[in-house]
Amino acid sequence: MNYLSEKHKQLSESQQSGLMLWFGRLPMDKKAVAIGLSLTVGIGSAAMAWKGESSDRIYFCVRTPQKKLVCQDQNNRPFRMTPFYWQQWQLEGMPRQVVRDPAMGVNGLVKATNPYKPFWAFGGFLGFALAGWMLRHCQDEEKQRAVFEDIALHRDAAKAEMAARSELLDSYRDVAIKEVELQADLDLIANDRTVDIQKAEIYAHTEIEVTQMEASDAIFEAQTAGMTEQQKADYIKQLRLMKTPYLQGSQTLQGTIDPNDKVTGGEQPAMPSAASYAPTDKYRWINNTIGYPTLIFGGMGAGKSWTTREIIWKKVQAGWNIVALDPHGTQVEWRGVRLITGYKEIALFMQWYMDEMRQRYEDYRKSGLTEEQWTENLRASGKMLSVICEEFTTWTDNIVEPMPDDCEDEKWKPDPDFIGKWFRCAMTESRKQLMIPLFVAHDRTMEILAKAKGLSKLRDAALLEVELIATIDPITTEAKASGQGRIKLPGHGQWIDIELPKLDQKRIDFRLDKPFPSDEPPTIDKATLERIYELEFNLGNKANDTQDEPKKLSPQAQKLYEYLTRTERIEADVREFKGNFKVAGERFTVEQIKGWMYEIVGAGLADWIGEGVIRLNQI
């Protein structure tokens, strides 16, 4: 070992034994011999300690009730112990079933075969420990030698690097001067080229603008040829009012009204003439809402309900079937429209809507028709459906996914995103299958609309949005409709100002054949008139005294009634529950179910409210 000083050497040797000092002074070959001898002693002693037993053993067995001796445990290890513990067990009370094993030794006693086993083990430990210490001493000396060699290598490398740096520093100043001169020349050349490019861009831009202006003037002159100055002024005014920057390719304004119009991007649209505009063109935006999923939103008093009902009237006139989801609505205000008010019924309709959407897409893929042919087929078969979600944001929290009939109550867990899934389905998949939704809400944020986040891009791409603007009366401080709004087509970020239609009253009747004014009271059916007559002439009797004995239901009609009450339905549409109602695995046709529904109505348990739709009486 190399010492830093004489004092370091004296202190280090004073901490070492004579054996360590003697081994350290030996040459390498003698150190190897000493290590070999120590290993030989350790291995020999360990081998002697491995074999034989160091103490006496008594092997015993346990006699079972069947007089059978069990001398081993489950792992085939014999029962045995030392004589000392055997005597202790006898003193404490050994069971009579324990007997010595006659097959082992002398009456179960086996003498020790290696009584010096602990000494051999200790000798093996000393041999291995001494050999390990010698190997560690040799390893430490080898590490020190490697460190000194590494220091020498680093010293030689540092000297060589310093010599190379010295040579580089001598020539660095000349190279730096050359680089500065070259960069200065390049900067001068680049500045000259930049000035030339900017001049060329200015000249080209000016020529393009002049050419565009000349072309615009020529087109305008061709379009207004033969017009007077006043006609030209009116035509320019109409062009500004009808400007549609959101149209693409060959799509025209008429094309935005027709949902089947496709953007081809090839032909140039023809400029409409000044004579083609009518005074009612400011309300043409309503036609856009017929074939697109639409969101109408605005604050309180902005006119959402009145405007929505005018849009529904346009849909009815265009041949659409209307379903209104309005838990707070009444049939009086929705005449001619199928109204669903119960939360459970609304959830069942939403489930039917998604199933019907999937079925239509499956039929479309199997039909072999083009998209236009399939849409025309739906129109011809009267399957155009528009779902009106009145005040959509006020009742969605109460909608729970309906439980399938084949699921047990304790195992059913409703999907918390049921409303979100239906909203996404209606928003993105409804247009091609003519199942168009119309949402009425207070806001347009996705968290408020469908309790969903991160769908704003999907909303902007799929929904036609109409915002109605309210004003505040400075005297009464009440909100009222301003008659103004904004519209944004799907996939476009620009909002266009619109004017709302001027309405004198709220439309409540959507029947094409029997229009009723809004102030006319609802009609009273024959059954109600008879009931009033009975009550007027039987005031002294109980109401139940005048009623006939209820008719008894047939077994199938009774099962249908129990099914409707078990599923907590208020309104029952045969088209919705037909696929779920079955008895002993058997399903039934619409005509069969309608016959049983007639029995239920005849028994006074329900009333007809539409074609194939009954309302159960509350019990």
Long-range contacts (C-beta under 8 A, 24 or more apart in sequence): 1-141, 1-144, 2-144, 2-148, 20-137, 23-134, 23-137, 24-137, 28-138, 31-134, 31-138, 34-134, 35-131, 35-134, 35-135, 35-138, 38-127, 38-128, 38-130, 38-131, 38-134, 39-127, 39-128, 39-131, 40-127, 41-123, 41-124, 41-126, 41-127, 42-123, 42-124, 42-125, 42-126, 42-127, 42-128, 42-129, 42-130, 42-131, 43-124, 43-127, 44-124, 44-127, 45-120, 45-121, 45-122, 45-123, 45-124, 45-125, 45-126, 45-127, 46-120, 46-121, 46-124, 46-127, 46-128, 48-114, 48-117, 48-120, 48-124, 49-114, 49-117, 49-118, 49-120, 49-121, 49-123, 49-124, 51-113, 51-114, 52-112, 52-113, 52-114, 52-117, 53-110, 53-112, 53-113, 53-114, 53-117, 54-112, 54-114, 54-115, 54-116, 54-117, 54-118, 55-82, 55-112, 55-115, 56-82, 56-83, 56-109, 56-110, 56-111, 56-112, 57-81, 57-82, 57-109, 57-110, 58-82, 58-83, 58-86, 58-100, 58-108, 58-109, 58-110, 59-100, 59-101, 59-103, 59-104, 59-105, 59-108, 59-110, 60-86, 60-98, 60-99, 60-100, 60-101, 60-108, 61-98, 61-99, 61-100, 61-101, 62-97, 62-98, 63-97, 63-98, 63-99, 64-97, 69-99, 69-101, 71-101, 71-103, 78-104, 83-109, 219-271, 223-271, 223-273, 224-274, 227-274, 231-274, 234-274, 235-274, 238-274, 238-277, 241-281, 241-282, 242-272, 242-277, 242-281, 244-496, 245-494, 246-489, 246-492, 246-494, 246-496, 253-284, 256-288, 256-489, 257-284, 257-287, 257-288, 257-290, 257-291, 258-291, 259-290, 259-291, 259-292, 259-431, 260-291, 260-372, 260-375, 282-498, 282-499, 283-499, 283-501, 285-466, 285-487, 285-496, 285-498, 286-310, 286-311, 286-314, 286-501, 287-314, 288-464, 288-487, 288-489, 289-314, 289-438, 289-464, 289-466, 290-314, 290-315, 290-318, 290-320, 290-436, 291-431, 291-436, 292-431, 292-436, 292-463, 292-464, 292-489, 292-490, 293-426, 293-427, 293-430, 293-431, 293-436, 293-437, 293-438, 293-439, 293-462, 293-463, 293-464, 293-490, 294-436, 294-437, 294-438, 294-439, 294-463, 294-464, 294-465, 294-466, 295-439, 295-441, 295-444, 295-449, 295-459, 295-463, 295-464, 295-465, 295-466, 296-438, 296-439, 296-440, 296-441, 296-466, 296-468, 297-439, 297-440, 297-441, 297-442, 297-443, 297-444, 297-465, 297-466, 297-467, 297-468, 298-442, 298-467, 298-468, 298-469, 298-470, 298-485, 299-442, 299-470, 299-479, 300-442, 300-470, 300-479, 301-470, 301-478, 301-479, 301-480, 301-481, 302-468, 302-469, 302-470, 302-479, 302-481, 302-482, 302-485, 303-468, 303-470, 303-481, 303-483, 303-500, 304-440, 304-468, 305-390, 305-440, 305-506, 306-481, 306-503, 306-506, 306-507, 307-466, 307-468, 307-500, 307-501, 308-388, 308-390, 308-438, 308-440, 309-506, 309-507, 309-508, 309-510, 310-501, 310-503, 310-507, 311-438, 312-337, 312-386, 312-388, 312-438, 312-507, 312-510, 313-507, 313-510, 315-386, 316-510, 316-512, 317-512, 318-384, 319-379, 319-382, 319-384, 320-384, 320-385, 320-386, 320-436, 321-382, 321-383, 321-384, 321-385, 321-386, 322-386, 322-388, 322-510, 323-349, 323-385, 323-386, 323-387, 323-388, 324-388, 324-390, 325-349, 325-387, 325-388, 325-389, 325-390, 326-388, 326-390, 326-391, 327-395, 327-398, 328-390, 328-391, 328-394, 328-395, 329-390, 331-522, 331-609, 332-508, 332-522, 333-508, 334-508, 334-510, 335-508, 335-509, 335-510, 335-511, 335-516, 335-522, 336-509, 336-510, 336-511, 336-512, 336-514, 337-388, 337-510, 338-610, 338-613, 340-571, 341-570, 341-571, 342-569, 342-570, 342-571, 343-395, 343-398, 343-399, 343-400, 344-400, 344-402, 344-567, 344-568, 344-569, 344-570, 345-569, 345-570, 345-571, 346-395, 346-399, 347-399, 347-400, 347-401, 347-402, 347-418, 348-402, 348-569, 348-576, 348-577, 349-576, 350-399, 350-418, 350-419, 350-422, 351-401, 351-402, 352-575, 352-576, 353-387, 353-422, 353-425, 353-426, 353-435, 354-421, 354-422, 354-425, 356-435, 357-425, 357-429, 357-430, 357-433, 357-435, 360-433, 360-435, 361-429, 361-433, 364-432, 364-433, 371-432, 374-432, 375-432, 375-434, 378-433, 378-434, 379-434, 383-434, 384-434, 384-436, 385-434, 385-435, 385-436, 386-435, 386-436, 386-437, 386-438, 387-426, 387-435, 387-436, 387-437, 387-438, 388-437, 388-438, 388-440, 389-437, 389-438, 389-439, 389-440, 390-440, 391-440, 391-441, 392-439, 392-440, 392-441, 392-449, 393-441, 393-442, 393-443, 393-448, 393-449, 396-450, 396-451, 397-451, 404-580, 405-567, 405-580, 405-582, 417-451, 417-452, 419-450, 419-451, 420-450, 420-451, 420-452, 423-449, 423-450, 423-452, 424-450, 424-452, 424-455, 424-458, 427-458, 427-459, 427-462, 427-463, 428-458, 428-462, 439-463, 460-488, 460-490, 460-491, 460-493, 461-490, 461-491, 462-490, 463-490, 464-488, 464-489, 464-490, 466-498, 467-495, 468-500, 547-604, 550-603, 550-604, 550-605, 551-599, 551-602, 551-603, 551-604, 552-603, 553-596, 553-599, 553-600, 553-603, 554-596, 554-599, 556-583, 556-588, 556-592, 556-596, 557-596, 557-599, 557-600, 559-583, 560-593, 560-596, 560-597, 560-600, 561-600, 561-605, 564-616, 565-616, 569-616, 570-615, 570-616, 571-609, 571-613, 571-614, 571-615, 571-616, 572-597, 572-606, 572-613, 572-614, 572-615, 572-616, 573-610, 573-612, 573-613, 574-612, 574-613, 575-612
